[in-house]
Amino acid sequence: MFPSVEIRHLLAVIALAEELNFRRAADRLHITQPALSKQITDLEAEHRFHLFTRNKRRIVELTDAGRLFVQEARSALSHTERAVHLARAAHNGSDTILTIGRSPYADHDWVSAMFAIRLPLYPRLEIRLKTQFVMESVHSVLVGEVNLALVTAPPQDAQITAVPFAPAPLYAVLPENHPAAHKERLVLQDLAKDEWILFPKRFDPVVFEAIMDAAQRGSIAPKHAHDAIAPQQAVDLVLEHVGVAILTQPTAPGFHPDGVVVKLLSDTSLCFKTCVILRADNTSRLVEEYVRMFLRKYAPQRLPPRRMELSLSPRVVSLKKAIDPSRR
């Protein structure tokens, strides 16, 4: 019989692959470092391949076998979670409950629009919001924990349908005495000499990598000094004069602190899109009708047509028509 792999082994390998550090991975899994090390070495010994290359017992990187293993391990865990969530949704009456993922810093108008939608075929529809960061929302959509989500710059994934409905530029938060604080058009090059405060890469990898790529093209050596998980935290660090912040959302709603200046970054490569995302194989009539209604309701924020739409899937094109009736 082929040796079995337990879920705990999948979780251990994924955590270590993402952290490349035994202490951080063990803390994340709430186990000891020796216990984590044993799980990895036992798995490698049982299956007779190495998942990681090591240098004096320190993890260096994934092997080719390790990269394939992690990819399939993530998929296996997603299918397991999806089975549980779909069963729970069926048990709870999913035809009358719609669960929607959204960022903790989502525009208040979007949230109002979601609650204001009425569908004649579903008069008793109940909306439940789940506040998550980008990758959490993507994962929740994939495993069926939420029916749809509002996500800025979602990663490309064949399992997801993503329909853009609003632009999402980046902003810089600067001390008010910063040399570029009074510039009309701020670009990334204006921040080349500063230390940068960013959201962690794991929260929004697409935006993070875009910032790093733009820096590389501009021959900027980024001084990424601090992570912040909320706009207000980033602003507090700016006020401490430890750097400048680069954010998709400049401040929390209603929060306008003294001592800093919020400037739009005009680099064209650093303007993204906020999308409604749902599973590509989601055939729920309720979900589709709700998405169409949301997009129609948010027509004032629609994005201009682009040539790239010619390569979009028929479903995305169909949903996009809900934004602009002239496309019908």
C-alpha positions in Angstrom: 0.0 0.0 0.0 1.2 3.5 -0.8 2.4 5.4 2.3 -0.3 7.8 3.5 0.1 11.6 4.1 -1.8 13.2 6.9 -3.3 16.6 6.9 -0.8 17.7 9.6 2.1 16.9 7.3 0.5 19.0 4.5 0.1 21.9 6.9 3.7 21.5 8.2 5.2 21.6 4.7 3.1 24.5 3.5 3.9 26.6 6.6 7.7 25.9 6.3 7.7 26.6 2.6 6.1 30.0 3.2 8.2 30.9 6.2 11.5 29.2 5.3 12.2 29.3 9.1 11.5 26.5 11.6 10.7 28.9 14.5 8.2 31.0 12.6 6.6 28.0 11.0 6.3 26.2 14.3 4.8 29.3 16.0 2.3 29.6 13.2 1.2 25.9 13.7 1.3 26.2 17.5 3.7 23.3 17.8 7.4 23.1 19.0 10.3 23.3 16.6 11.4 19.7 17.3 7.9 18.5 16.6 7.8 20.4 13.2 11.3 19.1 12.3 10.2 15.5 13.0 7.1 15.8 10.9 9.2 17.1 7.9 12.0 14.5 8.3 9.5 11.6 8.8 7.7 12.6 5.7 10.8 12.9 3.6 12.1 9.5 5.0 8.9 7.7 4.4 8.6 8.9 0.8 12.3 8.9 0.0 12.6 12.5 -1.4 13.8 15.8 -0.1 11.3 18.7 0.1 13.8 21.3 1.2 17.5 22.0 0.7 19.4 22.7 3.9 22.6 24.4 4.9 23.9 23.5 8.4 20.3 22.4 9.3 18.9 25.7 8.2 16.2 25.7 5.5 17.4 27.4 2.3 14.7 26.8 -0.3 12.3 24.2 -1.7 13.5 21.5 -4.0 11.8 20.8 -7.3 9.9 18.0 -5.5 9.1 20.3 -2.7 7.6 22.9 -5.0 5.3 20.4 -6.6 4.4 18.9 -3.3 3.4 22.3 -1.9 1.3 23.1 -4.9 -0.7 19.9 -4.7 -0.9 20.1 -0.9 -2.5 23.5 -1.1 -5.0 22.1 -3.6 -5.8 19.1 -1.4 -6.4 21.2 1.6 -8.6 23.5 -0.4 -10.8 20.6 -1.6 -11.1 19.3 2.0 -12.1 22.7 3.4 -14.5 23.2 0.5 -16.2 19.9 1.2 -16.8 21.0 4.8 -18.0 24.5 4.0 -20.4 23.4 1.2 -21.9 20.7 3.5 -22.3 23.3 6.2 -23.9 25.8 3.8 -26.4 23.1 2.6 -27.2 22.3 6.2 -27.8 26.0 7.1 -29.9 26.8 4.0 -27.5 28.4 1.6 -30.3 29.4 -0.8 -31.3 32.2 1.6 -27.9 33.3 3.0 -25.1 35.0 0.9 -21.7 35.3 2.6 -19.5 38.0 1.1 -15.8 38.6 1.8 -14.5 42.1 1.9 -11.4 44.1 3.0 -11.5 45.8 6.4 -10.9 49.0 4.5 -13.5 48.5 1.8 -15.3 51.7 0.7 -18.3 52.3 2.8 -20.4 52.9 -0.3 -19.7 49.3 -1.5 -20.9 47.9 1.8 -24.0 50.0 1.7 -24.7 48.9 -1.9 -24.4 45.2 -0.8 -27.0 45.6 1.9 -29.3 47.6 -0.3 -29.7 45.0 -3.0 -33.1 43.3 -3.2 -33.7 40.3 -5.4 -37.4 39.5 -6.2 -36.7 35.8 -6.4 -35.1 35.8 -3.0 -37.2 38.0 -0.7 -35.8 36.5 2.5 -32.1 36.8 1.4 -29.7 37.4 4.3 -26.3 39.0 3.7 -23.4 38.1 5.9 -20.1 39.9 5.6 -16.7 38.3 6.4 -13.8 40.8 6.8 -10.6 39.4 5.4 -7.4 40.4 3.7 -6.9 39.7 -0.1 -5.4 36.3 0.0 -7.8 35.2 2.8 -10.8 36.2 0.7 -9.4 34.4 -2.4 -8.9 31.3 -0.3 -12.4 31.6 1.2 -13.9 31.9 -2.3 -12.0 28.8 -3.5 -13.1 26.6 -0.6 -16.7 27.8 -0.6 -16.5 29.6 2.8 -17.8 32.8 1.1 -19.9 33.0 -2.0 -18.1 36.0 -3.5 -15.7 38.7 -2.4 -14.6 42.2 -3.2 -10.8 42.0 -3.8 -8.3 44.6 -5.0 -5.8 43.1 -7.4 -6.7 39.4 -7.0 -4.0 36.9 -8.3 -4.7 35.2 -11.6 -6.3 31.9 -11.0 -8.2 29.7 -13.5 -10.6 28.7 -10.7 -11.8 32.3 -10.2 -13.9 34.7 -12.2 -12.9 38.2 -11.4 -14.9 41.2 -12.7 -13.4 44.7 -12.1 -15.7 47.4 -11.0 -13.5 50.2 -9.5 -10.0 51.6 -9.9 -7.6 51.1 -7.0 -4.5 53.4 -7.2 -1.8 53.4 -4.6 -1.1 56.2 -2.2 1.9 57.4 -0.3 1.7 58.7 3.2 4.5 61.2 3.9 5.5 63.4 6.8 4.3 66.9 6.1 7.9 68.2 5.9 8.9 65.6 3.3 10.6 67.1 0.2 7.9 65.7 -2.1 5.0 66.6 0.2 3.9 69.5 -2.0 4.5 67.9 -5.4 1.4 67.8 -7.7 2.4 64.5 -9.2 4.2 62.1 -6.9 6.1 59.1 -8.4 7.9 56.2 -6.8 11.2 57.8 -7.6 10.4 60.6 -5.1 10.5 58.0 -2.4 13.8 56.4 -3.4 15.8 57.7 -0.4 13.1 56.8 2.2 12.5 53.6 4.2 9.2 52.1 3.1 6.3 50.9 5.2 4.2 48.3 3.3 1.5 45.7 3.9 3.1 42.3 4.3 3.6 40.4 1.0 1.4 37.5 2.2 -1.6 39.9 2.5 -1.5 41.2 -1.0 1.3 39.5 -3.1 0.2 41.1 -6.4 0.4 44.7 -5.2 3.6 44.0 -3.2 5.4 42.4 -6.3 4.2 45.3 -8.5 5.8 47.8 -6.1 9.1 45.8 -6.1 9.0 45.5 -9.9 8.4 49.2 -10.3 11.3 50.0 -8.0 13.6 47.7 -10.0 12.6 49.3 -13.3 13.3 52.7 -11.7 16.7 51.5 -10.4 15.5 52.0 -6.9 16.9 49.8 -4.1 13.9 49.6 -1.8 14.5 50.1 1.9 11.5 48.0 3.1 11.9 48.6 6.8 8.5 48.0 8.3 5.2 46.0 7.8 1.8 47.4 8.7 -1.5 45.5 8.7 -3.7 48.5 8.9 -3.6 52.1 7.4 -3.6 53.6 10.9 -0.6 51.6 11.9 1.2 52.8 8.8 0.3 56.4 9.6 1.5 56.0 13.2 4.9 54.8 11.9 5.1 57.8 9.5 4.4 60.1 12.4 7.3 58.5 14.2 9.5 59.5 11.2 10.7 55.9 10.5 9.7 56.0 6.8 6.9 56.6 4.3 4.0 54.4 3.7 2.7 53.0 0.4 -0.9 51.8 0.7 -3.9 50.8 -1.4 -6.1 52.6 1.1 -4.6 55.8 2.5 -6.3 55.9 5.9 -9.2 54.3 7.7 -12.6 56.0 6.9 -12.9 59.2 8.8 -9.3 59.1 10.0 -7.4 62.3 9.0 -4.3 62.7 11.2 -2.3 65.9 11.5 1.4 65.8 10.6 1.2 63.7 7.4 0.3 64.2 3.8 -1.5 61.6 1.6 -0.5 61.7 -2.0 -1.7 59.7 -5.0 1.1 57.8 -6.7 0.9 58.6 -10.4 3.0 55.7 -11.7 0.7 54.0 -14.2 2.0 50.5 -13.3 0.8 51.0 -9.7 -2.9 51.4 -10.4 -5.0 48.3 -9.9 -8.6 47.2 -10.0 -11.0 46.2 -7.3 -13.0 43.1 -8.5 -15.9 41.0 -7.6 -14.6 37.5 -7.5 -16.4 34.2 -7.4 -15.5 30.6 -8.2 -15.4 30.0 -11.9 -17.5 26.8 -11.5 -20.1 28.5 -9.3 -23.5 27.8 -11.0 -25.6 29.4 -8.3 -28.4 31.5 -9.8 -28.5 33.5 -6.6 -24.8 34.4 -6.7 -25.0 35.4 -10.3 -28.1 37.5 -10.0 -26.6 39.2 -6.9 -23.3 40.0 -8.7 -25.2 41.5 -11.7 -27.2 43.7 -9.4 -24.2 44.9 -7.5 -22.4 45.8 -10.7 -25.4 47.7 -12.0 -25.7 49.5 -8.7 -22.1 50.5 -8.9 -22.2 51.7 -12.5 -20.9 55.2 -11.6 -17.6 53.6 -10.6 -17.3 51.5 -13.8 -13.9 51.2 -15.4 -13.4 52.3 -19.0 -13.5 49.6 -21.7 -10.1 48.1 -22.5 -9.0 46.0 -25.5 -8.0 43.2 -23.1 -11.7 42.5 -22.7 -11.7 40.7 -26.1 -9.8 37.9 -24.4 -12.0 37.6 -21.4 -14.2 34.5 -20.8 -17.8 34.7 -22.0 -19.0 34.7 -18.3 -16.9 37.7 -17.4 -18.0 39.6 -20.5 -21.6 38.8 -19.6 -21.2 40.1 -16.1 -19.4 43.2 -17.4 -22.6 44.0 -19.4 -24.3 44.6 -16.0 -22.0 47.5 -15.4 -22.7 49.2 -18.7 -26.0 48.5 -20.6 -24.5 50.0 -23.8 -22.3 46.8 -24.1 -25.4 44.6 -24.5 
